Amino acid sequence: MNFESLTSPRQLAFIALRDVHKGAYTDIALDRVLTKANLPDTDRRLVTQLVYGCTRRQRTLDAFIDQLGKKKSHQQPKDLRTILHLGLYQLCFQERIPESAAVNTTVQLAKENGFSGLTGFVNGLLRQYIRLENKGDKVCVQSSDLTERLGILYSFPNWMIQVWLEQFGLEQTEQLCLWMNKTPAIDLRINLLCTSLEEVEAALTSAGVASQRIPHLPQALRLMSNAGPIQNLPGYNEGWWTVQDSSAQLVSHLLDPQPGEVVIDACAAPGGKTTHIAELMKDEGKIFGCDRTPSRLKKLQQNAQRLKLKSIEMCTGDSRNMPQFQNTAHRVLLDAPCSGLGTLHRHADARWRQTPETVEELSVLQKQLVSHTSTFVKKDGVLVYSTCTLHPKENEEVVSSFLAENPNWEIEPPSADSPASTYSTPQGWIKVLPHQQDMDGFFMVRLRKKN
């Protein structure tokens, strides 16, 4: 297919979604079509919204098809289902697109992609949706089961809804679902070794990009207006800043590394936290950035070079098997691989990829990693365990199980002047809840090795 000749945002969204439905990651499928097509910014934004939106809202859109069509969504030809998703998504979730435009462009998509004989069906289904909505009849399956009803309404698997209902109750679960379906904000972490918050704010304002500071975080700026390609923003090449969500910035503050220390980041790539540790240490000392995947460590290397940081050493390998680090570090960060339930708004397909089984597997891995990386820590040293998930099996249970087996370790709550102290719980660990703090969901805890 000749991408250069494709200028229709909806056709490009269809191609990307077709790849996603075949198993591709959403960001990769989207990137593939955007790099090959030469589109103005507004059209790029529309493609992005459609691809991410249809992926996130897949379950709700399927429920619409189930209710409006003679055949259920899973019985429709795959490509036709994708086309219907695009039409219904625009009608239901894109307020700026006129109904007639949503219907006509979807009928056109059907015509151009092998469904000429079904254009009447596509037109009829979308118009039926509009009729019911205009009458005030909500087009969504009303299940008598609360978990299923929320799952269909907000488009999450039932098991995820269940995990949240048990932790947060109904009202907060709904707020969390709404938050996870929003377009994610972009936060920058300002590299204070090169510049100041004020200087970056001024440069962004000159470039027509609004930003605002984030309470309790001395290096954070949130972009408040559309910024276009991130590497075109002022200060990117000079290493003035890197993209890092506010919650992730809290982790290195909780670790509180000091200049001159030896620090190990056990699962370091792509390096957001490793480079932050280096900045907090004024680039003085030694940081080992460890990861199993060489290609991901390359990203860490590129980030460190752009930010002009010299104190980081790459280390390829599995942190469960690195005897050379025994009793060598003042501080260790274990930002563990996790199910990512705190960052589902950023990874549109993650809600469909994770299962209760993958969570079980991850919690086993997390326990192994804590057990091994704790041996890297010197007497009286610190280990910070963090995840970007909202699942007790990967958070509280991992830490409680480690402490039960290792009586020479204890939780050390953040000091009162730490940016992390605002989010501290009575147990001493940190929980960031997206719908309350308006940043990615995170869990983190600081553990001290006693003498």
C-alpha positions in Angstrom: 0.0 0.0 0.0 1.3 3.5 -0.9 1.1 5.5 2.3 2.3 8.7 0.6 -0.9 8.8 -1.4 -3.0 8.4 1.8 -4.1 11.6 3.2 -7.4 10.5 4.8 -6.9 10.5 8.6 -9.7 7.9 9.0 -8.1 5.6 6.4 -4.8 5.8 8.3 -6.6 5.1 11.6 -8.2 2.1 10.0 -4.9 0.7 8.8 -3.3 1.2 12.3 -6.3 -0.3 14.1 -6.3 -3.3 11.8 -2.7 -4.0 12.9 -3.6 -3.5 16.5 -6.4 -6.1 16.2 -3.8 -8.5 14.7 -1.7 -8.1 17.9 0.5 -5.0 17.2 1.2 -2.5 20.1 -0.9 0.6 19.5 1.9 3.1 19.7 4.0 1.1 17.2 1.1 0.6 14.8 0.3 4.3 15.0 3.9 5.4 14.5 4.1 3.2 11.4 1.3 5.0 9.6 2.2 8.5 10.8 5.9 8.3 9.7 4.9 7.2 6.2 2.1 9.7 5.7 2.7 13.4 5.3 -0.1 15.0 7.3 -0.7 18.4 8.8 -0.7 18.5 12.7 -4.5 18.6 13.0 -4.9 15.4 11.0 -2.1 13.7 12.9 -3.9 14.5 16.1 -7.2 13.1 14.7 -5.5 9.8 13.6 -3.9 9.6 17.1 -7.2 10.2 18.9 -9.1 7.7 16.8 -6.5 4.9 17.1 -6.0 5.4 20.9 -9.7 6.0 21.5 -11.0 3.0 19.6 -8.5 0.8 21.3 -9.3 2.0 24.8 -13.1 1.9 24.1 -13.1 -1.4 22.3 -15.5 -3.2 24.8 -18.0 -0.3 24.8 -18.0 -0.1 21.0 -18.5 -3.9 20.7 -21.5 -3.6 23.0 -23.0 -0.9 20.7 -22.6 -3.3 17.7 -24.1 -6.1 19.7 -27.1 -4.0 20.5 -27.6 -2.4 17.1 -26.6 -5.1 14.6 -28.3 -8.4 13.7 -24.9 -10.1 14.2 -22.8 -9.7 17.4 -19.5 -7.8 17.1 -17.4 -11.0 17.2 -19.4 -12.4 14.2 -18.8 -9.4 12.0 -15.9 -9.6 9.5 -12.8 -8.2 11.3 -12.2 -5.2 9.1 -15.9 -4.3 9.1 -15.9 -4.4 12.9 -12.9 -2.0 12.9 -14.8 0.4 10.5 -17.9 0.3 12.7 -15.7 1.1 15.8 -14.4 4.2 14.0 -17.9 5.4 13.1 -19.3 4.8 16.5 -16.3 6.2 18.4 -16.7 9.5 16.5 -20.5 9.6 17.2 -20.1 8.8 20.9 -16.8 10.2 22.0 -15.7 13.0 19.5 -17.9 16.0 20.2 -16.3 18.2 17.6 -17.1 15.9 14.7 -20.6 16.6 13.2 -22.8 13.5 13.0 -23.1 13.7 9.3 -19.3 13.8 8.8 -18.9 10.7 11.1 -21.5 8.7 9.2 -20.5 9.7 5.7 -16.7 9.1 6.2 -17.4 5.7 7.7 -19.6 4.7 4.8 -16.8 5.9 2.5 -14.3 3.8 4.5 -16.5 0.7 4.0 -16.7 1.4 0.3 -12.9 1.8 -0.1 -12.0 -1.3 2.0 -14.0 -4.1 0.3 -17.4 -3.6 1.8 -19.3 -1.8 -1.0 -22.2 -4.2 -0.6 -22.6 -3.4 3.1 -22.6 0.4 2.9 -26.4 0.4 3.5 -25.8 -1.7 6.7 -23.1 0.7 8.0 -25.2 3.7 7.3 -28.3 2.2 8.9 -26.4 1.0 12.1 -24.8 4.5 12.6 -28.1 6.3 12.0 -29.9 4.0 14.4 -27.3 4.9 17.0 -28.0 8.6 16.4 -31.8 8.1 16.6 -31.6 6.3 19.9 -29.2 8.8 21.4 -31.4 11.7 20.3 -34.4 10.0 21.9 -32.4 9.8 25.1 -32.1 6.0 25.0 -28.6 5.2 26.1 -27.1 2.7 23.6 -25.3 0.4 26.0 -26.0 -3.0 27.4 -27.5 -2.8 30.8 -26.2 -5.8 32.7 -27.6 -6.6 36.1 -24.1 -7.4 37.3 -22.3 -4.3 38.6 -18.8 -5.4 37.6 -19.9 -6.2 34.1 -22.0 -3.0 33.7 -19.0 -0.9 34.7 -16.7 -3.0 32.5 -18.9 -2.3 29.4 -19.7 1.3 30.2 -16.0 2.3 30.8 -14.4 -0.4 28.6 -12.3 -2.4 31.0 -12.1 -6.2 31.6 -14.3 -7.4 34.5 -11.4 -8.6 36.6 -9.7 -5.2 36.6 -13.0 -3.5 37.7 -13.3 -6.1 40.4 -9.7 -5.4 41.7 -10.6 -1.7 41.9 -14.0 -2.1 43.5 -12.4 -4.2 46.3 -9.8 -1.5 47.0 -11.6 1.7 46.3 -15.4 1.1 46.3 -17.9 2.1 43.6 -17.6 5.9 43.4 -13.8 6.0 43.3 -13.7 3.1 40.8 -15.9 5.1 38.5 -13.7 8.2 38.9 -10.6 6.1 38.2 -12.1 4.6 35.1 -13.1 8.1 33.8 -9.5 9.3 34.5 -7.9 6.3 32.7 -10.0 7.0 29.6 -8.7 10.6 29.3 -5.9 11.7 27.0 -2.7 11.6 29.1 -0.9 14.8 30.1 2.8 15.3 29.2 5.1 16.2 32.1 8.7 17.4 31.8 11.4 16.9 34.3 13.7 19.9 34.2 17.5 19.1 34.4 18.6 21.7 37.0 22.2 20.9 36.3 21.8 22.7 32.9 19.0 25.2 33.4 16.2 26.4 35.7 12.4 26.0 35.8 12.0 29.7 35.0 14.3 29.5 31.9 12.3 26.5 30.5 9.0 28.2 31.3 10.0 31.3 29.4 11.3 29.3 26.4 8.1 27.3 26.2 6.0 30.5 26.4 8.0 32.0 23.6 7.3 28.9 21.5 3.5 29.3 22.2 3.3 26.3 24.6 1.6 26.8 27.9 2.9 25.0 31.0 2.3 24.9 34.7 4.2 23.8 37.7 3.2 20.8 39.8 3.0 21.1 43.6 5.6 19.4 45.7 7.8 18.6 42.7 10.8 20.9 42.3 11.7 19.8 38.7 8.2 19.3 37.1 6.4 21.2 34.4 3.1 20.0 32.8 2.4 21.0 29.2 -1.0 22.5 29.1 -1.4 23.0 25.4 -0.7 20.9 22.3 3.1 20.8 21.9 3.5 19.0 18.5 6.5 16.6 18.2 8.3 16.7 21.5 11.8 16.9 20.1 10.9 20.2 18.4 10.4 21.9 21.8 13.0 24.4 22.9 15.8 22.9 25.1 15.4 19.3 23.8 18.8 19.0 22.1 20.5 21.1 24.9 19.4 18.5 27.5 17.3 21.0 29.5 14.6 18.5 30.2 13.2 15.0 29.6 9.7 13.7 29.5 8.7 12.0 32.8 5.4 11.8 34.6 5.2 13.5 38.0 4.6 10.2 39.8 7.7 8.7 38.4 9.6 11.8 39.5 8.6 11.1 43.1 10.4 7.7 43.1 13.9 9.2 42.9 13.1 11.8 45.5 12.0 8.9 47.8 15.3 7.2 47.1 17.1 10.5 48.0 20.5 9.7 46.5 23.4 11.8 47.7 26.5 13.1 45.7 29.4 10.6 45.8 27.3 7.5 46.6 27.2 4.2 44.7 23.6 3.6 43.5 22.2 0.7 41.5 19.1 1.0 39.4 18.2 -2.6 39.0 15.6 -2.4 36.1 16.8 0.8 34.6 15.8 1.1 30.9 14.7 3.3 29.2 16.3 5.4 31.9 13.9 8.1 33.2 14.6 7.3 36.9 18.4 6.5 36.3 19.0 10.0 34.8 16.9 11.6 37.5 19.1 9.9 40.2 22.2 11.3 38.4 20.7 14.8 38.4 19.8 14.6 42.2 23.4 13.4 42.9 24.7 16.5 40.9 26.3 13.9 38.6 28.8 13.0 41.3 29.2 9.4 42.3 28.5 6.1 40.4 25.2 4.9 39.2 24.9 1.4 37.6 21.9 1.2 35.2 21.1 -2.5 34.8 18.7 -4.1 32.3 18.3 -7.4 30.5 17.6 -5.8 27.1 20.6 -4.2 25.3 18.3 -2.3 22.9 16.5 -0.7 25.9 19.8 0.2 27.6 20.7 2.0 24.3 17.8 4.3 25.0 19.2 5.0 28.5 22.6 5.7 27.0 21.1 8.2 24.5 19.0 9.9 27.2 22.1 10.2 29.5 24.1 11.7 26.6 21.4 14.2 25.7 21.1 15.3 29.4 25.0 15.5 29.6 25.3 13.1 32.5 28.6 11.2 33.1 28.0 9.2 36.3 25.9 6.4 34.8 27.4 3.1 33.8 25.4 0.6 31.7 25.2 -3.0 32.9 23.5 -5.7 30.7 22.0 -8.6 32.6 19.3 -10.0 34.8 19.3 -8.4 38.3 18.4 -11.8 39.8 21.9 -12.9 38.8 24.5 -10.2 39.5 26.6 -11.5 42.4 29.3 -8.8 41.6 27.0 -6.2 43.3 26.7 -7.9 46.7 27.0 -5.4 49.5 28.2 -2.6 47.2 25.5 0.0 47.0 24.4 2.8 49.4 21.0 2.8 47.6 19.2 0.5 45.2 16.2 1.3 43.2 14.0 -1.6 42.0 11.4 -0.1 39.7 9.9 -3.5 39.1 8.3 -4.8 35.9 4.5 -4.7 36.6 1.1 -4.9 35.0 1.0 -1.1 34.5 -2.6 -0.7 35.9 -1.6 2.8 37.0 -0.7 3.9 33.4 -3.5 2.4 31.3 -4.3 5.9 29.8 -0.9 6.0 28.3 -0.9 2.4 26.9 -4.2 2.0 25.2 -4.0 -1.8 24.6 -2.6 -2.7 28.0 -6.0 -3.3 29.6 -6.6 -6.0 27.0 -3.2 -7.6 27.3 -3.0 -8.1 31.0 -4.9 -10.9 32.8 -5.1 -12.2 36.4 -2.6 -14.9 35.2 0.0 -12.3 34.0 -0.4 -10.5 37.4 0.3 -13.7 39.2 3.5 -14.3 37.1 4.6 -10.7 37.7 4.2 -11.0 41.4 6.4 -14.0 41.5 9.1 -12.2 39.5 8.8 -9.1 41.7 9.3 -11.2 44.9 12.4 -12.8 43.3 13.8 -9.3 42.3 13.3 -7.8 45.7 14.9 -10.8 47.3 18.0 -10.6 45.0 18.5 -6.8 44.7 18.2 -6.4 48.5 21.6 -8.2 48.7 23.2 -5.3 46.7 22.6 -3.0 49.6 25.3 -2.2 52.2 24.5 -2.3 55.9 22.3 0.7 56.8 21.6 1.3 53.1 18.3 1.9 51.4 16.2 0.0 48.9 13.2 1.6 47.1 10.6 -0.7 45.6 8.3 0.9 43.1 5.7 0.0 40.5 3.2 1.8 38.2 0.3 -0.5 39.0 -2.7 -0.4 41.3 -2.8 -4.1 42.3 -2.2 -5.2 45.9 -0.7 -8.5 44.7 2.2 -6.5 43.0 2.5 -3.9 45.7 1.6 -4.3 49.4 1.7 -8.1 49.2 5.2 -8.2 47.6 6.6 -5.8 50.3 4.8 -7.6 53.2 6.1 -11.0 52.1 9.7 -9.6 51.8 9.6 -8.0 55.3 8.2 -11.2 56.8 11.2 -13.2 55.5 13.8 -10.5 56.2 13.5 -9.1 59.8 16.6 -7.0 59.3 14.7 -4.7 57.0 12.0 -2.1 57.9 9.9 0.5 56.1 11.3 4.0 56.4 8.6 6.6 55.7 9.8 9.7 53.7 11.1 12.6 55.7 8.8 15.5 56.2 10.7 17.7 53.6 10.6 15.0 50.9 8.3 15.7 47.9 7.0 12.1 48.5 5.8 12.8 52.0 2.5 14.3 50.8 1.5 11.0 49.4 2.6 8.8 52.4 0.1 6.4 54.0 -0.1 5.4 57.7 1.8 2.2 56.8 4.7 4.4 55.5 4.4 3.4 51.8 3.4 5.9 49.1 0.3 5.4 46.9 -0.5 7.8 44.1 -4.1 7.5 43.0 -4.6 9.0 39.6 -8.2 10.2 40.1 -7.2 12.0 43.3 -3.7 13.3 42.5 -4.1 13.8 38.7 -0.9 11.8 37.8 0.0 8.2 36.9 -0.9 5.6 39.5 2.1 4.5 41.5 3.2 2.5 44.5 6.5 3.0 46.2 8.2 2.2 49.5 11.5 2.9 51.0 13.1 0.1 53.0 16.1 0.4 55.3 18.6 -2.4 56.0 19.2 -2.4 59.7 22.5 -3.2 61.3 
